[in-house]
Amino acid sequence: MKLFLKNLLEKVKFVWKKFLSLSKAKKAVIIIILAVFGFFGYQQIIGKSSTAPQYQTSQAEKGTLVSSVSASGTVSSAGSADITTQASGVVSEVYVKTGDYVYAGQNVASITLDQTSAQKQAAAYATYLSVVSNLNAVKSKMNSLQSALFKANQAFVNGKGTIDPDTDDPVYIEQRADWLQAEADYNNQSGVITAAQASLNSASLTLSQTSSIITAPISGIVTNLALTPGLSIETSQADSSSSTTSNSQTVGSVELEGAKTQASVNLTEIDVTKVKVGQKVTLTLDAFEGKTFTGKVSSIDTNGSVSSGVTTYPAVITFDSAPDNVYPNMAVSVTIITNVKNDALLVPTGAVQTSNGVSYVRVQKGKQIEQVEVEVGESNDTQTEIISGLSEGDTVVTGSISTSTSTNSTTSPFGGTGFRSFGGGGGQIRVETH
C-alpha cells in the first residue's frame, strides 16, 4: 500500500510539472474543461438520486358535512303597501313623516288640484253618489221581494199545498209556481246587491285616488315618504281606444308593524330539487361588506319561468332580522343549507377520482401507494363523504409533486441553465440552454 501511494504521488508530481510547463492559454483551457465536466457530473448524480415522487396527503376523519346551494337576487318589500295617488297639483300640507305609525284611511297629505284633476275628482264624486243611490235602491227592493216571497209561501201552504195535495189541480200548480218565482226573485236580488256593493267599492277607490287628500292604504309604519309642501305632482296619462286614464304615482309606502325583510332569488333546475321550504339560509349584501345575515326559505315557485331558453325557479327568503337601512332592490347573495350530516367519514373532494362510474382514492401505506375503490355519499365543494372502503385515520393522496430531473434546469457557473453540448478551439466553450 505504501508503495502504491509512493508511485501515485510521483505520477501526480510529474503531471503537475508538465502542467506548469504549459502556456497560460493551455492551462486556462484545461482548468475550464475540468470544471465543466465536474459540474455536469455532479448534477447528473444529484438528479438520479432525487427522482422518487413525493405526495400531498390528508387523513380520512370524522366530521360534519354541510351541503348547500348558492343563488343571487334582490331584496324585496315584504308586508307593505304603496301610498299612491292619481291626482296632480301642488302639495299643500304633509301630515305625517317617515317612521310614523298610521291607520288605514288616515290622511297623509293634501294637494291643491290643478284643473284637470279637479274635474276628475268631481266626476268621480258624481259616480260615487250614483252608485250609493243604486245600492240603496236595490236594498230597498230586497225588502219588497222578501214580503212577496212570504205572501206567496203562505198562499201556497194555506191553499192547495196540503199534506196530501192534488198535483194535477190547476190552482195547486199556480200557487206553487208563484211561490217558486218569488223565491227566485228574492235570491237573485242578493246577487244584485253584491254587484252594487262591488261597484260602490270601485267608485270609492277611484274617488280616493283622484281626491285632493292622500290617505294611508293600511295600518303600519310610513316608509320612503317623498312628499314635501310645495312639491309639484304630475301623473302620467295612458291612452286607450275609448278613453284616457291616469296612472297612479307612488309617493311612499306603509309597512306592517313587525313585518320581516325578504329577498327574491332565482334557483337553477339542478338546485331547485334540493331546496325545501323552511331550510336555513345565510345572506350577504354588497351594501353591508363583511356582515352575514340569517334567514329561511319561505316559498318556492315550482312553475318556474323561462328567459332566453334558460329556466329558473323564483324563491323567497325571509330574513330572521335585518337593519332598518336594508332597502328594496339591494343586491343579495344567499347560501341555502340543503343538508347537514354529522359523524360522517370525510376526505378532501380532490382525493376522490371516478372512472367508468367507479370511485376510488389512492391510499398511502408506508412507502406504497394503493388504489382503493370506495362508495361515496354526500359532498360539497371541499369535502366528500366516504360510506365504505376507508377507515378513519387512513392516509389518502390528494396530489403529487414531480421531482423528475430529465429536463431539470439548473444554473451553471457560466450563466447557462443545463448543458446540451460543448467543445471548440481557441480556448472557447459553447454552452446551449433549453
C-alpha positions in Angstrom: 0.0 0.0 0.0 2.8 2.4 0.8 4.5 1.5 -2.5 1.2 2.3 -4.3 0.8 5.7 -2.6 4.5 6.5 -3.4 4.0 5.7 -7.1 0.8 7.7 -7.2 2.5 10.7 -5.6 5.3 10.6 -8.1 2.8 10.5 -11.0 0.9 13.5 -9.6 4.2 15.4 -9.3 5.1 14.5 -12.9 1.6 15.7 -14.2 1.9 18.8 -12.1 5.3 19.7 -13.6 4.0 19.0 -17.1 1.0 21.3 -16.3 3.3 24.1 -15.0 5.4 23.9 -18.2 2.3 24.6 -20.4 1.5 28.1 -21.7 -1.1 30.2 -19.8 -3.7 29.7 -22.6 -3.5 25.9 -22.4 -3.6 26.0 -18.6 -6.8 28.0 -18.8 -8.5 25.6 -21.3 -7.6 22.6 -19.2 -9.0 24.2 -16.0 -12.3 25.2 -17.7 -12.8 21.7 -19.2 -12.2 20.1 -15.9 -14.6 22.5 -14.1 -17.4 21.9 -16.7 -17.1 18.1 -16.5 -17.0 18.2 -12.8 -20.1 20.3 -12.5 -22.0 18.3 -15.2 -21.2 15.0 -13.4 -22.3 16.4 -10.1 -25.7 17.4 -11.5 -26.2 14.0 -13.1 -25.5 12.3 -9.7 -27.9 14.6 -7.8 -30.6 14.2 -10.4 -30.6 10.4 -10.3 -30.8 10.4 -6.5 -33.9 12.7 -6.4 -36.3 11.1 -8.9 -38.5 9.5 -6.2 -42.1 11.0 -6.3 -43.4 13.0 -3.4 -47.1 13.1 -2.5 -49.5 15.5 -0.8 -51.7 13.6 1.6 -54.5 14.1 4.1 -56.2 11.8 6.6 -59.7 10.4 6.5 -61.5 11.8 9.5 -65.0 12.0 11.1 -66.8 15.4 10.9 -69.9 17.3 9.9 -70.7 17.6 6.2 -72.7 20.7 5.3 -74.2 20.7 1.8 -75.6 23.9 0.3 -76.6 25.7 -2.9 -76.0 29.3 -3.8 -78.1 31.9 -5.6 -78.4 35.6 -6.0 -81.2 38.1 -6.2 -82.6 41.3 -4.7 -84.2 42.5 -1.5 -88.0 42.8 -1.9 -90.7 44.7 0.0 -92.5 42.4 2.4 -95.8 43.2 4.2 -96.1 46.6 2.8 -98.4 48.6 0.6 -97.7 51.6 -1.6 -99.2 55.1 -0.9 -100.5 56.2 -4.3 -102.5 58.9 -6.0 -103.8 59.7 -9.4 -104.2 63.4 -8.6 -101.9 66.1 -9.9 -101.2 69.5 -8.5 -99.1 71.0 -5.7 -98.7 69.5 -2.2 -100.2 72.0 0.3 -99.6 70.1 3.5 -98.0 66.9 4.8 -99.4 65.4 8.0 -97.0 62.5 8.7 -93.3 61.7 8.2 -91.3 58.6 7.6 -91.3 56.4 10.7 -94.7 57.5 11.9 -97.4 54.9 12.6 -100.6 55.5 10.7 -104.0 53.8 10.5 -105.8 52.7 7.3 -107.5 55.7 5.8 -105.6 58.2 7.8 -104.7 61.5 6.0 -101.1 61.5 4.8 -101.1 64.8 2.7 -103.3 67.3 0.9 -103.0 68.6 -2.7 -104.2 71.7 -4.3 -105.5 70.2 -7.5 -104.9 71.5 -11.0 -107.9 72.0 -13.3 -107.7 68.6 -14.9 -107.6 66.7 -11.6 -110.4 68.9 -10.1 -112.6 67.8 -13.0 -111.7 64.2 -12.5 -112.4 64.4 -8.8 -115.9 66.0 -9.5 -116.7 63.2 -12.0 -115.5 60.5 -9.6 -117.7 62.0 -6.8 -120.7 62.1 -9.0 -120.2 58.5 -9.9 -119.8 57.6 -6.3 -123.1 59.3 -5.4 -124.9 57.5 -8.2 -123.6 54.1 -7.1 -124.6 54.8 -3.5 -128.1 55.7 -4.7 -128.3 52.5 -6.7 -127.2 50.4 -3.8 -129.8 51.9 -1.6 -132.5 51.2 -4.3 -131.6 47.5 -4.7 -131.5 47.0 -0.9 -135.0 48.6 -0.7 -136.3 46.3 -3.4 -134.9 43.4 -1.4 -137.4 44.2 1.3 -140.4 44.2 -1.0 -139.2 40.9 -2.6 -138.9 39.3 0.8 -142.5 40.4 1.6 -143.7 39.0 -1.8 -141.9 35.7 -1.0 -143.6 35.4 2.4 -147.1 36.1 0.9 -146.6 33.5 -1.9 -145.4 30.9 0.5 -148.3 31.4 2.9 -150.8 31.3 0.0 -149.4 28.0 -1.2 -149.2 26.4 2.3 -152.6 27.5 3.4 -154.1 26.8 -0.1 -153.5 23.8 -2.2 -150.1 22.9 -0.6 -151.8 20.5 1.8 -150.3 17.3 3.3 -151.8 15.3 0.5 -152.1 17.7 -2.4 -153.6 17.1 -5.8 -150.6 17.9 -8.0 -152.8 18.0 -11.1 -155.1 20.7 -9.7 -154.5 24.0 -11.7 -154.8 26.1 -8.5 -152.1 24.0 -6.9 -149.9 24.4 -9.9 -150.4 28.2 -10.0 -149.8 28.8 -6.3 -146.7 26.6 -6.3 -145.3 28.5 -9.3 -146.0 31.9 -7.7 -144.1 30.8 -4.6 -141.1 29.4 -6.5 -140.9 32.6 -8.6 -141.0 34.8 -5.6 -138.2 32.8 -4.0 -136.0 33.0 -7.2 -136.6 36.8 -7.4 -135.5 37.2 -3.8 -132.3 35.1 -4.2 -131.4 36.9 -7.5 -131.7 40.2 -5.7 -128.9 39.1 -3.3 -126.6 38.9 -6.3 -127.7 42.3 -7.5 -126.9 43.8 -4.1 -123.4 42.1 -4.1 -122.7 43.6 -7.6 -123.9 47.0 -6.4 -121.7 46.8 -3.4 -118.7 45.9 -5.6 -119.5 49.0 -7.8 -119.5 51.1 -4.7 -116.1 49.8 -3.6 -114.7 50.6 -7.0 -116.2 54.1 -7.1 -114.9 54.7 -3.6 -111.3 53.7 -4.6 -111.5 55.9 -7.7 -112.7 58.8 -5.6 -109.9 58.2 -3.1 -107.2 58.1 -5.9 -108.5 61.3 -7.5 -109.1 63.1 -4.2 -107.1 66.1 -3.0 -106.4 64.1 0.2 -103.9 61.3 0.1 -104.6 58.5 2.6 -102.8 55.5 4.1 -103.8 52.2 2.4 -103.2 50.1 5.5 -102.2 50.5 9.1 -98.4 50.4 9.8 -95.2 52.3 9.7 -94.7 55.0 7.0 -91.6 54.4 4.9 -90.0 56.2 1.9 -92.4 59.1 2.0 -91.4 61.5 -0.8 -93.7 64.5 -0.2 -92.9 68.0 1.0 -95.1 71.1 0.9 -94.8 72.9 -2.4 -93.8 69.8 -4.3 -95.5 69.5 -7.7 -97.1 66.2 -8.5 -97.8 65.1 -12.1 -99.3 61.8 -13.1 -98.8 60.1 -16.5 -101.7 59.5 -18.9 -102.5 56.2 -20.5 -104.5 56.4 -23.8 -106.8 53.7 -24.9 -109.2 53.4 -27.8 -112.2 54.7 -25.8 -110.7 56.9 -23.0 -107.7 58.4 -21.3 -106.9 57.2 -17.8 -104.3 58.4 -15.3 -101.6 56.1 -13.9 -101.1 56.0 -10.1 -98.0 57.6 -8.8 -96.3 56.1 -5.7 -95.3 58.7 -3.1 -94.4 56.4 -0.3 -95.3 53.1 1.4 -96.7 51.7 4.6 -95.1 48.7 6.2 -96.9 46.3 8.5 -95.5 46.6 12.0 -93.3 43.6 12.7 -93.0 42.6 9.0 -89.7 40.9 8.1 -87.4 41.8 5.2 -87.5 39.4 2.3 -85.3 38.6 -0.7 -86.2 37.2 -4.1 -83.7 34.8 -5.7 -83.7 32.5 -8.7 -82.7 28.8 -8.5 -81.4 26.7 -11.3 -83.0 23.4 -12.5 -80.3 21.4 -10.7 -80.6 23.3 -7.4 -84.4 23.7 -7.1 -84.8 19.9 -6.5 -82.6 20.2 -3.4 -84.3 23.2 -1.8 -87.3 22.9 0.5 -89.4 25.5 2.4 -88.0 26.0 5.9 -84.4 25.4 5.1 -81.9 27.7 6.8 -80.1 30.4 4.7 -77.2 32.7 5.1 -77.3 36.0 3.2 -74.7 38.7 2.3 -75.4 42.1 0.8 -72.9 44.3 -1.2 -74.1 47.3 0.9 -73.0 45.6 4.1 -69.5 44.3 3.5 -68.2 41.8 6.0 -71.7 41.1 7.5 -73.7 37.9 7.2 -77.4 37.6 7.9 -79.5 34.5 8.5 -83.0 33.5 7.3 -85.0 30.7 5.9 -86.7 29.7 2.7 -90.4 30.9 2.8 -91.7 29.8 -0.7 -90.6 28.3 -4.0 -92.4 28.9 -7.3 -92.0 25.4 -8.8 -93.8 26.5 -12.1 -90.6 28.4 -12.9 -90.0 30.9 -15.7 -88.1 30.7 -19.0 -85.9 33.5 -20.3 -83.7 33.1 -23.4 -84.1 29.4 -23.2 -83.0 29.2 -19.5 -85.4 28.0 -16.8 -85.2 29.5 -13.3 -87.4 29.0 -10.3 -88.1 32.0 -8.1 -87.8 31.5 -4.3 -88.5 33.9 -1.4 -86.1 34.1 1.5 -87.2 35.7 4.8 -84.6 37.4 7.0 -84.5 36.4 10.6 -83.6 40.0 11.3 -82.3 42.9 9.3 -81.2 46.6 9.9 -83.7 49.3 9.0 -81.4 50.5 6.2 -81.8 47.3 4.2 -83.8 48.7 1.2 -85.8 47.1 -1.6 -83.8 46.1 -4.7 -80.4 45.9 -2.9 -78.3 43.0 -4.4 -78.2 39.9 -2.2 -76.3 36.6 -2.4 -77.7 33.6 -0.5 -76.4 30.2 0.6 -79.2 27.7 1.3 -78.2 24.8 3.6 -79.8 21.8 2.0 -78.3 19.0 4.2 -76.2 18.6 7.4 -74.7 15.2 8.1 -73.0 14.6 11.4 -70.3 11.9 12.2 -69.5 11.4 8.5 -66.2 10.0 7.3 -64.7 12.7 5.2 -61.9 13.2 2.7 -60.9 16.1 0.6 -63.0 16.2 -2.6 -59.8 16.3 -4.7 -58.8 12.9 -3.3 -61.7 11.2 -5.0 -61.4 10.1 -8.6 -64.1 8.5 -10.8 -63.7 6.3 -13.8 -66.5 4.4 -15.6 -68.8 5.1 -12.8 -66.5 3.7 -10.1 -65.0 6.0 -7.5 -61.6 5.3 -5.9 -58.9 7.0 -3.8 -55.2 6.4 -3.5 -54.1 5.3 0.0 -50.6 5.6 1.3 -49.4 2.6 3.3 -45.8 3.1 4.3 -43.9 3.8 1.1 -46.5 2.1 -1.1 -49.5 3.8 -2.8 -52.6 1.6 -3.3 -55.7 2.4 -5.3 -58.8 1.6 -3.2 -62.4 1.5 -4.5 -64.8 3.5 -2.3 -68.5 4.2 -2.1 -69.2 8.0 -1.8 -72.2 9.8 -0.3 -72.9 13.5 0.0 -70.3 16.1 -1.0 -69.7 19.8 -1.2 -67.0 21.9 -2.8 -64.3 20.8 -0.4 -65.3 17.5 1.3 -66.8 14.2 0.2 -68.4 11.6 2.5 -67.0 8.0 2.2 -69.6 5.4 3.0 -67.4 2.3 2.6 -63.8 1.5 1.5 -61.9 3.6 4.0 -61.4 3.7 7.7 -60.8 6.7 10.0 -57.2 7.7 10.0 -56.3 6.3 6.6 -53.8 8.5 4.7 -55.2 9.4 1.3 -53.3 11.1 -1.6 -54.6 14.5 -2.7 -51.9 15.3 -5.1 -48.2 14.7 -6.1 -45.1 16.8 -6.5 -43.0 15.9 -9.6 -39.2 15.8 -8.8 -38.0 14.2 -12.1 -34.8 15.8 -13.5 -34.9 14.5 -17.1 -35.4 18.1 -18.1 -34.1 19.6 -14.9 -33.0 23.3 -15.2 -30.0 24.1 -13.1 -28.0 27.3 -13.0 -24.4 26.8 -14.3 -21.3 28.8 -13.2 -21.3 30.3 -16.6 -24.8 31.7 -16.6 -26.4 28.9 -18.5 -29.2 26.5 -17.3 -28.2 23.0 -18.4 -25.8 21.6 -21.0 -26.5 20.1 -24.3 -23.1 20.1 -26.0 -19.8 21.9 -25.6 -16.4 22.0 -27.3 -14.4 24.1 -29.7 -11.0 25.5 -30.1 -9.1 28.7 -29.4 -9.9 28.4 -25.7 -13.7 28.9 -26.1 -16.6 26.9 -24.6 -20.1 26.9 -26.2 -23.0 26.3 -23.8 -26.6 25.7 -25.1 -29.6 26.1 -22.9 -33.3 25.0 -23.2 
